[in-house]
Structures are given as structure tokens and as C-alpha cells.
Amino acid sequence: MSATPPFKTSTRPRLFTPGPVEIPVRILRALSQVAPHHRTDVFRATYTKVSEDLKWLHQTQGEVLMLAASGTGAMEATVVNLMAPGAKALVLVGGKFGERWANLCKAFGVPYESITVEWGNAISPADVAAKLDADAAITTVFATQSETSTATWYDIQAIAKETRSRGKRLVVDAITGVGVHPLPQDEWGVDVIVTGSQKGLMSPPGVATVSLAPFALDAIEGDKLPRFYWDLRKARKSLPTGESAFTPPVSLIFAVGVAIAMMREEGLENVHRRHAKLAAAVRAGAQRIGFSLFSKSPANSVTALLPPAGVEASAVVKRLREVHGITVAGGQDHMKGKMIRVGHMGSYDLSDIYVVLGALEECVNALGHKADGACSAAREAWEAAS
Ligand SMILES: *Cc1c(COP(=O)(O)O)cnc(C)c1O
């Protein structure tokens, strides 16, 4: 062990990961209250309020169901509740989370077609249309709004036009989309949206949601794949009573309620605009000091960066943590050790971006790439996007 501790700029741990994200103090306070029993009037009132708030967030007149799970639980629930035995799916794959839809289909024996694009590319709505036209047996399309593994945004509005006009169902994993990018469910015609609490909802992991548009409420009825805990008919049935079918994650539901209250105060459009500005600031600042963008269609939730020549991505990740107390994500699968992913969804503002960019600038200089000006580039981009 070395006798001198390493140089440090901060002893306060900071998260810039694409989930879990940093939890604002107001939400931490909500989490620290004594949890009431879930079959009480006081909790029923909260449960009903949060369910209504989630409808506001999704801009739907349908129903939003809460499940005790991470985001993948809601993805699985969607597959087993929508797909009848033998019914065919189309999955859109451009990264780890698109692959997850395919893996769920495999696990449940759902026959599926896929559209696969190289990592960092968006899915073309025209390709979706062509695939649907070529195979009339496809009933349901499984998509992602923000592919977190590649920091790529997909045009769900355009994809929904193709599914709606053909009478196909569209399911969107918007786990890093909701609260970041616009996704007005009913207006765009998205049948089902899934989210998880630890991303755009700024809360700890443990609540997943399934939002059913009014025109998709009956999609979960009838003969479907085997389901018990994830049987959404049970969740729907108990919703009007202000209760969940099974014991809910009470404290986390308080947290999600406060998260949505914060978004209501800021205004949904302003929340989306702030995320666009945060993303613009990160992209500009990082490019100023020699990073390049991995995605050809960058999302506003997370930014995937390739380091300047001669600098190892894994060395940057390590130095950010050891010297600056900052955790970011690396790449996954074939991009492991090749890129860094900086998350900026939730309650971040420009001053947080200065923190991560200032640290990135220190890291690349320490690792041999001379560069400066990241924070001023970020501020210029923020102002230009305002
Ligand atoms: C985080 C995430 C998920 C779900 O992951 P969990 O670990 O189950 O919460 C699914 N899709 C996307 C796009 C994600 O970012």
C-alpha cells in the first residue's frame, strides 16, 4: 500500500450513472418517514394520487399500474400480459436493452422477428413499416425510447405512426425516456409504456410502472402467456380501491409521488427542455476536450463518449472515481473498456455538469491529453439551447 493517499478533489460521492441517479433531498426526506400500513386510508390516498400523477406524466387517459420491481419486471409483465400463446412480436434491437426484449421473447417462447442496427444507430421507422408489411402475423412491436447502453434516442412518434396505421400494438421501454424526452402516450398512439423508479423518476430502484393507453386497456385480457405475480388484471382490479394486489413498496411510492410533484412544479416541458440543455452542455464540453460522441442519434438522458486518442476509457472511469469521487458507467459488451457513459437525467443542472466536466478535463490531462475549456464550452451550449 502506498504511504501517501492519492490526490483527491472531493470526498463527496457523486453519481453520474444512467441509473440509479442521484436522489434529490426532497425525495430522501419522503423516504425517511415512517411507512404507514398499505391497507389504510392514508396510504390509499397516496396510492391513488401517485397513480393519477403517473397518468399526468405519461399524458394518458388510460391507467398506470405500479409493480414492485426494477424496470425489467415491468418489461416481463408487458410480454406475458400482451402476448397470446403463438402470437408474433417484432423487437427493435440496437443495444443491450433492445436485446432484453428479444431475450424475454425467447424465455417465454414468443415467436419474433427483429430489426437489428449497429450500436449507436437509431431504428428507422421506414424499416419498421417494411417489416410489418412483410409479415402480417406480427401483432406487437417492442421498442426502446432511449437505448441506455449506447445513449441513443429512437423516434417513437414516427414509429407509432407506422404501428397505429397498421393496427399493431406498440410497447415502449421508456425507462430512461420518461421525464427526459417528450412521450405523450395517447397523442402519439403508444399502447404501453414501461418505466422504472431509479432513472428519470429520481428515486431508488424498486417501483416499475406499466402505462396502458385507453385504447390498450383490453390488450391484457383473455388467453395470454402464463402469469401470476405479474398478472396486470389483478393490478387493474385493485386500482380503483386505492390498493395494489400484493404488498406495494410503500416508501418508494412516496418517493415517486414527490418526484412527480417536483416535475409538476417545474412543468413537464421545462423538464424536457432542461434535459436537452444538459445533454447539449455535456456533448459540447466533452468534445472540447477531445472526446467524441458514440451515438449518431444522441439521447438526452445519458451521453456515450469515446476518449481522445491515447487515453484509455477505463483509466478515465477509474480516475474519476478515485480522484474526484465521481461514478460514471463504462461500455457494455463489445464496448466494454472503450467508452464512458455519463448520465444526466433527473434533478441535475448546469453546475452539476461543471463538476463532471471539470473532473473529466483533469483526468484527460493527467492521462496525457492536453486540453481545456470544457466548462466554458458547456456554458455556451447551455445558453445557446436556452
Ligand atoms: C435501466 C434500464 C432498464 C431496466 O433495468 P433494471 O435494472 O431492471 O431496472 C431497461 N431498459 C432501459 C433502457 C434501461 O435504461
Ligand as a Chemical Component Dictionary entry (heavy atoms), coordinates in Angstrom:
data_LIG
# 
_chem_comp.id                   LIG 
_chem_comp.type                 NON-POLYMER 
_chem_comp.pdbx_formal_charge   0 
_chem_comp.three_letter_code    LIG 
# 
loop_
_chem_comp_atom.comp_id 
_chem_comp_atom.atom_id 
_chem_comp_atom.alt_atom_id 
_chem_comp_atom.type_symbol 
_chem_comp_atom.charge 
_chem_comp_atom.model_Cartn_x 
_chem_comp_atom.model_Cartn_y 
_chem_comp_atom.model_Cartn_z 
_chem_comp_atom.pdbx_ordinal 
LIG C1 C1 C 0 -32.230 0.554  -16.631 1  
LIG C2 C2 C 0 -32.963 0.141  -17.846 2  
LIG C3 C3 C 0 -33.818 -0.980 -17.858 3  
LIG C4 C4 C 0 -34.167 -1.807 -16.674 4  
LIG O1 O1 O 0 -33.175 -2.246 -15.916 5  
LIG P1 P1 P 0 -33.457 -2.691 -14.412 6  
LIG O2 O2 O 0 -32.082 -2.966 -13.928 7  
LIG O3 O3 O 0 -34.320 -3.871 -14.442 8  
LIG O4 O4 O 0 -34.139 -1.535 -13.738 9  
LIG C5 C5 C 0 -34.493 -1.272 -19.028 10 
LIG N1 N1 N 0 -34.353 -0.529 -20.118 11 
LIG C6 C6 C 0 -33.566 0.561  -20.152 12 
LIG C7 C7 C 0 -33.492 1.353  -21.415 13 
LIG C8 C8 C 0 -32.844 0.932  -19.019 14 
LIG O5 O5 O 0 -32.067 2.023  -19.058 15 
# 
loop_
_chem_comp_bond.comp_id 
_chem_comp_bond.atom_id_1 
_chem_comp_bond.atom_id_2 
_chem_comp_bond.value_order 
_chem_comp_bond.pdbx_ordinal 
LIG C1 C2 SING 1  
LIG C2 C3 SING 2  
LIG C2 C8 DOUB 3  
LIG C3 C4 SING 4  
LIG C3 C5 DOUB 5  
LIG C4 O1 SING 6  
LIG O1 P1 SING 7  
LIG P1 O2 DOUB 8  
LIG P1 O3 SING 9  
LIG P1 O4 SING 10 
LIG C5 N1 SING 11 
LIG N1 C6 DOUB 12 
LIG C6 C7 SING 13 
LIG C6 C8 SING 14 
LIG C8 O5 SING 15 
# 
